[in-house]
Amino acid sequence: MDRSPAARAAALPQDFRQKLFAMLGLCFVLIMVALDQTVIGTALPTVVAELNGFDLYAWVGTAYLLTSVIAVPIFGKLGDEHGRKPFVLAAIVLFTLASMLCGMAQSMLQLVLARGLQGVGGGMLVATTFASVPDLFVDARARLRWQVLFSSAFGLANAVGPSLGGYLTEYWGWRWIFFVNLPVGIASLGFVWRWLPRIRHTEGAPSRLDWAGSMLLALTLGSLQLLVEWLPQHKPLPLLAALGAAGAAAAAALIWWERRCANPVLPLDMFAHRSLAPLFALSLTMGFCMFAVTYYAPLMFQGGFGLSPNQAGLLVTPLAVCITIGSIANGRIVTRLRSPNAMLYVGLVFYWLAALALTQTTIATPHAQIAAVMMLGGLGLGTLLPNVTLFAQASAPRPQLGVATAMIQSMRMIGGMLGTALVGTLVSHLYAHQVHAMLLAHDGAQWSAWLDEPQVLVDHALAARFAAAALHAGQDAASLLAGARGSLVDAIHGSQWLVVAVMLLALWGVRRIPPLSLHHPVAGKEEDRHE
């Protein structure tokens, strides 16, 4: 085979039609993943109410994130070694089937397990889809122009996701928020099968997968997740100590093994890379803050303000729409700047202001003002998220492009996993404390069994039973429910103050990112091999 640079360049997809349809296939994949993430937020309070499992509220999100964050670096590495196309196809099938299982769940435990399986498919998709774009477009500026399709697809899913989740939940039933993935999955499978080329970044035979490293990584992250979830729940101390010791031992073994492994699933040298390390840290903090808002703002709107799922979805929609607007505007601005790093500061300030505004939002706040806050947060995310990925792809060596892209997504998911767990714990603790104080003030301590969890605020049938019981006992149920709603709003305000603090840390950390230029390709990138 002719291995000259000219022959290798000619092997890459040159036809505009193939590039367009390949990108459309990847856009369908992105729509499916984004839809799943956006529809679940507005539907989750209703899901929890029907399946009677508020204690597993955070786990619907964290189970997905946990398995995703384990899958992303593994399949990012496999994509570099074998080419991404086989894993994109397998992930579409797995994600679609897992969506069906989520829609068929009969209990919260079944839903959490199905979400975990769905997270494996989602992690595979994230690890391979984003890294497929620089496979098709080596030049950073051309890549940014074509990524307008990604921004549009992501925006479409985000624009319709919250309101679609609310509409389906209110009029069709929450199970349809998962079944809606089926037609999108079928469409993406057809496009990717036909048009996405298989491109490898290594010329030799693929290396063996680092199974030991993969298992140690899963054990480390799994232990961390359980510890974060169980620590505030006052689980037995020996259990927590054993879990912490297991996680620490797994992390130490992972570092020891990956330093000696010839083909590590987690290249530790990336965490010492001058450009990549601060980008990983930024992705971690943004994942924490993003999921802390997108999972708990709908709960405040429904449980705290008493809005319907459809109304809450409409309030969250501006956030999703403006992610797209911000991404498209960013693509036209960032390549014209001498210092593209400035856009990171712009995005962080926008999102910080949105989180700060959410700490002051009450039931009396006009909906137009809430929508404006959501728009500001969306513009911030639309500026931040594509730039973090773009900067990492421009900084990483090309043979490690997939791993670097996967690590950016992994760090965002780890941040989201910590965000949903820690914020969920904080909200539950603050809510329970305030409700207890409110009941004592109303001489209603006997109603703590009804009100100690916010489920009564989103489950209309449960609220009706509580009102009947309170009325029979001569208690003013309306004032108790109003007090519980106020307690939930105050608890979520507290969680958003945590987001404000974490965003300030992120703003300080952006200063560590070296200046980057997008006007010239990064030197030293190797040629690809097209199969």
Summary of the structure (lengths in Angstrom):
residues: 531
radius of gyration: 23.4
end to end distance: 11.9
largest distance: 88.4
contacts: 1998
relative contact order: 0.14
helix: 81%
strand: 1%
